[in-house]
Amino acid sequence: DEIRIAVLGVGKMGSFHVESLTRRTRGARVTVVSDVSDEQAHRVGDPIGARVVADPAEAIAADDVDAVVIATPGSAHEAQVLACLEAGKPVLCEKPLTTEAATAAAVYRRETELGRRLIQVGFMRRFDREYAALQQMIAGGDLGAPLMLHCAHRNPAVPEFFDSEFMIRDSVVHEADSARFLLGEEIAAVSVVRGRPTAEAPAGVSDPMLVLFEAESGALVTIEIFVRTGIAYEVRTEIVAERGSALIGLDQNVVTKRAGGTWGGTITPDFVARFGQAYDDQMQRWVDAARAGIASGGDAVDGPGSWDGYAAAAICEAGVAAVVKGERIETGMEDRS
Ligand code: ISE
């Protein structure tokens, strides 16, 4: 009784998901893969005996597909997620849910109208052991009320097209979700200060930048976003609360080597290395939820859903406006009901 999955987009993330589904996840198998590159689709699909279907809409509708994983570029997500909803098929959609707050809100409303939660958004940090433990610590109340979150999000290198706006949409989007997850409330406003750029940054691109979120309670979130460090993949979060503070992400490698008169270790080179456990756990929990939802005809989500996708889109849209205008921008989120 394995469920049959179509994976749309088999680039870096999509092919990782195919491997996760094939080797490390119980209860599912990949029957269809789809990609703009026919060659890439065959490279990933052929070894596991999956069909290659060029048209994503056809892949979603296929009889041998029970559920869908979307890892195409963000601009393709809206149409693909809506097609999954109309087909009544559970979907795990990589972030972003859609590229605009208005379209993300429309997706959330359509899912609500249909009365069944079918959309999970791939904010995998929620499945990372450290993030989950921090969230529980905060929610448990031991630290008292959260006052500030300090986040650093650093990538070793990114493609040339990664400009200041893209840094918000593609990278800070993770802090948008993790801040909501950790604080348990919505973000009301976003400001961005462009700093002195690294010599590695293309002309006109502010890398690094300092982003500030103001939560509804007034709690503050500072984010250093720096995507061309030349070092490694580093993601840290510190919570400062009324009765204590807590820090995650400092030591991602606990093996400390001592040799040649030095001591040290390695840092994870990329997000798959850093968050591999989170991606795999996210996949297993989604597959379990999708199977249960298919069997019962009910909800098929175990993790962040379309509302979370909408909230992140609203925060990023405000963040992009803040970068462009150099002003504090309110997220102006809709009411959930
Ligand atoms: C990328 O899209 C991701 O999702 C990574 O988790 C993030 O760290 C990176 O900055 C993004 O570009």
Boltz pocket constraint, residues with backbone or C-beta under 6 A from the ligand:
constraints:
  - pocket:
      binder: B
      contacts: [[A, 155], [A, 170], [A, 171], [A, 174], [A, 227], [A, 271]]
      max_distance: 6.0
